[in-house]
């Protein structure tokens, strides 16, 4: 199999609100925009994609028409402290405070308009008991 693309589709009734959230706070650009489906890509890295779909649309099999839940989106960034300050200034809810973890992350968790969790992360060196469990370098 040759996979040419992979991305998450958030099923919601808040299509426009979700679109605006990911454009405003994460820098996505809109590549397709309708009242039931929005496709988003990062302008400088178009292989990073995200889509939003009205879960009630006929394209979704009827027995599966429900909002997305129980998902955690991870966004790795160069400077999580700067993003945290930016999100606080924008009034976004932080549900897990900014912290450094021994398992190699400095991060905080916020949520989107659908109450999906978003973990914003900067990779840091592993420490403590996790240093021996790491099979890659902290840089990648």
C-alpha angles and dihedrals in degrees: 000000000000110000111203098182142005129190143149120255114205111211110211145133088233098077099146094039091050092047091052092047095054093042094048101041105028103030099242118157124219115247097171126017128185134142091261105033136031127184118203132189136176108253096223095035109034091177086075103083138168129178135196122208132184099240091213093063118118092241088073112076107252096241090056099048101124136113120270113260140165095039129130117201116206121206116184113205136179096240116023091177091060092047090048091053091047092051092047090051088051090053097244117161115251110206096178117035124238109276145150116242128204089230090073106271138110103194153138132206127229131166137237128228089276092055091250113149120245118197111201109200143184113192113237131176117288116248141180117013091348095062091078093046095056112106095182136044120268088247095066 
